[in-house]
Amino acid sequence: MLKELEEAIGIKIAEGGFGYVYRGTLINRQEVAIKVRSSTSSQGLREFTAELTLLSKIRHPNLVPLLGYCTEGQHEMLVYPYMSNGTLQDRLYGEAATRKPLDWQTRLSIAIGAARGLNFLHTSGPRPIIHRDVKSSNILLDDSMNARVADFGFSRFAPQEDDSLVSVEVRGTTGYLDPEYYMTQVLTTKSDVFSFGVVLLEIVCGREPLNLRRPRSEASLVDWVTNIQSIIDPSISASYTPEAMWRVVEVAYASVETCSARRPDMAGVVKELDDALIIENNASQYMLSMDSIGSFRRSSSIKAFPVPFDPSPAFSETLDSPHPR
């Protein structure tokens, strides 16, 4: 196994606290990502063990699966399918070579997929699994642009009910870290919800969660987002349905509440995002039907009389200006 993996290793594609990630090709021609633990990493062994233990037990379409591992001698390697479309971070605001436009419906589908993966972690077993490092660079995109949550090195089971106040070492990434968790060191699933709320704001705004090169009032994405019209990524400004966008922004705002008790759980986040996609799809179907009617009238040799449109309540709600619920 070690010899096969060493021969498969190709170019380095990422680097983290664990070590390095390489793109490679196995002898069966399958493209893979190989995570190699660095011998100099102070926390790499802990991350390796956590990720191996977790991914050996769970499977979900929106989680990156573990294909295999190697622990021969001093070598520790984890093998995953290679995700050809990179990370969500790259696609939103990464280097020019990886920053490709994402339309609004694709962004919404990615958000739903990642939310479902996190909800599975929180609800699938007798004890919730908390990711602890949810961020756009840990959401990978496969060949079909499906979202896959990755990097479970910091993940751990939620404390039991009888030890819910036990503090744990704070882990996470600046800009995504739940302030309540940071202050109290009490870990709950709502910490993942906060981090995912930041990811939702990235998806809407198309910018990083923290940029100290910006003016102080704009450095933190969470602090900056106050007006829906001013925060939306200009590249999608003409492609969204206002009510659908409002649903997404509203659940993002709720998710980054400072007090965790006021945040939704991931199941609630998934429901809101699913509703937003339904609204968006209904609006798209309506516009397609209007285009078809217009094309028919233009091509018909018989003059068509104007047909008044009496929208159903569902379409009325979709086409009205967004409003808080």
N, C-alpha and C positions, 0 to 999 in steps of 0.2 A: 504493500500500500504506500509506504513512504517513497519508494523509488518511483512509482507511478505518479505520485503527486509532485515530486521534485521535477520530473520530466514534463509535467503538464504546466507548471508555473510559467507565466509569460510576463507581461508588463504590469508594473505596479499601478493600481488605480485608486488607492485610498490609503490613508494612514491615520491611526488613532491611538488612544491610550493602551489598547490591546497589543498593537503591533502594526503589521502591514496587510493590505488586501491586494491580491494579484488576480488578474484575469488569466484563465488558463483553458486548455482543451484536453479532455480525457481521451483515452485510446478509442473510446466509442464515438468520438467526435462531439460529444456534448460540451458546450461552453459552460464554464463554471467560474465562480468567484472563490478563491482560496484565502482564508484568513489565517495568517501565520503569527503565532504569538512571539513577541520579541523577548529574548532572554534578559534584556535590560529593563523590561517593564515591571514596575513595582506592583501594579494591580492586575497585570495581564492574566495570571494564573486564576485569580478569583473570577475574573470575567469569563475566562475560558470555561471554567467549571460550571458557572451559572448558566451560560448560554447552552452548553452541551446538555445539562440536566433538563433545562426547560424545553428545548426544541426536540428532545428525544421523546417527549410525552405528548406534545400537542401538534395539531395540524389544522390549518384554516386557509381558505383561498386568499385571504388578505394578510397572511403572515408569511415571511420568507421561510421556506422549508429547509431543514438540514438534510443534505444528501449523504454526508458521511463525515468521519473524523479520523485523525491519526494521532496517536500518543506514543510513538516509538522513540525510545531513547530520550533525548532532550528536545524532541520536536513535538509541538502541539499545533495541529492544523484543523480547521473547520471548513467544510466544503458545502457551498450553496449553488443553486442555479444562478447563472449570470443574468442580471437584469439589464437588458439592452438599451432601455430608455433612461438609464441613469437615475438620479435622485430628483425629487420634487424641487428641492432647493436649486439644483442646476437649471432646471427648466424655467423656474420663475425669475431668477436674477443671478445666475452663475456666470461663468466666463462666456465670452461671446460664442465660442465654439460649441458650447452645450446649451446655451439659452435659446431654445426654440419656442415660438409662440404657442401658448395653450389657450384654446377658446374657452368660453365660460362653461359650456356644458361638460367639457372634458375636465375642467377644474372641479366642477361640482361632483362628477363621478369619482374622481380621485379622492375627494374629501369623504364621500360616502364609504368608499372601500376601506380607507384607513380607519374611519370611525367604527366600522363593523369589526375590523381586526382587533381594535382596542376593546370594544365591547365584549368580544369573545374572551379575551384575556381576563376581563373583570367578572365574567358570569359563567364560564364553562365548567368550573370545578367547584369543589367544596370550599375552597378559599380563593378569593380573587388574586390574580397575578397583576402586579403593578409594574409597568414598564420602566418608569423613572427617568427616561431620557427621550421623550417624544419630541421630535423636531423634524423640520422638512428634509434635512439631510438623512434622516433615518426612515424616510418613506421612499421606497424604491418603486420603479415603474417597469413592468415587464413588456414583452413584445406587443401586447394588446393594450398597453397603457393602464393596466389594472394596478391599483396601489397595493404594495406589500410592506407592512411594517417590519423593520429590521433592527438589528443590534440589541440583543437582550442581555448584554453583559452586566447591566446595573439592575436588571429585573429581580423582583423578590415577591414572595407571598405576602399578602396583607396580614397585619397582626390579627390574632384571634380576638374574639369579643372580650375575653377576660384579660387580655393584655393590650387593648387598643390604645392605651396611653403610653406604651413603651416607645421611647424615642429611638430613631435609627440614624445612622450616618447619612447626612444630606448628600444626594447625588443629583446631577442634572446639568443643564447647560444655561449659562447666562442669557437672559432674554426670554427663556422659556420656563424658568424655574418658578414654581408656585411660592409666592411670598409667605403664605401662611405656613407651609411646610418648612421653609427656610428659617422662619422665626421660632417655630415651636418644635421642630424636628419630629413632629407626629405625622406619619405617613398614612395616607388613605388613597383610594382610587380617584378622589377629586383632584389630586395633584396631577395625574395624567390628564384630567379634563381641562385644567388650566393650561397645560402645555399645548394640548390640541386646540384650544381656543386661539392661542397665538398662531398656530399653523393655519387656522381658518382665516385669520386676519392677513397672513402672508398671501394666501390664495386670492383673497379679494383685492388686496392692495398691490401685490407684486413687488414687495420690498422686504428687506431683512428685518428681524425683530429688534435689532440693536445696531445702530451705526453712529459712533461718536464723532464722525466727520460732519454729521448734520448739525444744524442749530439745536441748542439744548432742548427746545420745546418739541423737536421732531426726532430726537435721538432714539427714544423708546417708542416702538410701534404701538404698544398697549396704551401709553399715555397720549399718543398723537391722534388716535382715531376718535374723532368726535362728531364728524359730519359725514354722512354716507355719500353725499355727492362729491366731496373733496378727496375721499380716500380711495375710490375705485381705480384700479389699474387702467390707465387710458387705453391700453390695447384691447380691453373688453368692454369699454364704456358704451358701445352701441349694440352689444349683442345679448344683453341680459333682460329678463323680465323683471320690472321693479319689485313686484311682490315676492318673487323667488329670491332675489338678492336681499331683500329686507329680512326674509326668514334666516338666511345664512348669517348676515351681520348681527341680527338679534341674538341668535344662539351663540355666536362668537363673543359678543359682549357679556352674555350671561356666564359663559364659561370662564372668563377672566375676572370675574368678581373677586375682590380681595378676600372676602369671607367665603370659605368653601361651602358652608351650609346653603348659600344662595346660588350655588352652581348646579346645573343639571347633572344627572349621571350620564354615562356614555349611551345608555339605551335611549334616553331622552334626546341626546344630540343626534343619534341615528334617525330617530323619528322625524325631527325637524328638517334634517337634510333630505330625507326621502320625500317629505311633503314639498320641499322646494323643487326637487327634481320633477315631481308630478306636475306642479304648476308650470315649470319651464317647458316640459314636454307638451302639455296641453296648449300652451301659447304657440309653440312651434307648429303643432298640427293645425291650429286655427289659421296661422299665417300661410301655411301650405295650401289649405283649402281655399283661402281667399285668392291666392295666386292662381290656383287651378280655375276658379270661377272667372277671374279676369282674363286668363288665356283663352278660355272657351268663348267668352263674349267677343274678344278681339278677332278670333278666327271664324266666328259664326257669320253666315251670310244674312241672317235675320237680325234685325236691330233688337237688342235686348233692352228691356225696360229696367230702370233701377229697382233693386230689390231691397227693401228696408231690412236692417239687421237688428233683431231683438235678442241681445246676448243673454245666455243663461246665467244664473247667479254665479256659477263657477268661473265663467269667463269675465263677468263683471268684476269679481274680486281680483282676478288676475290683472285686468287692464287698468284698474284704478291706481291712483297714486299710493305708494306704500304708506302703511300706518301701523302704529304699535297695536298689538293685540292685547 
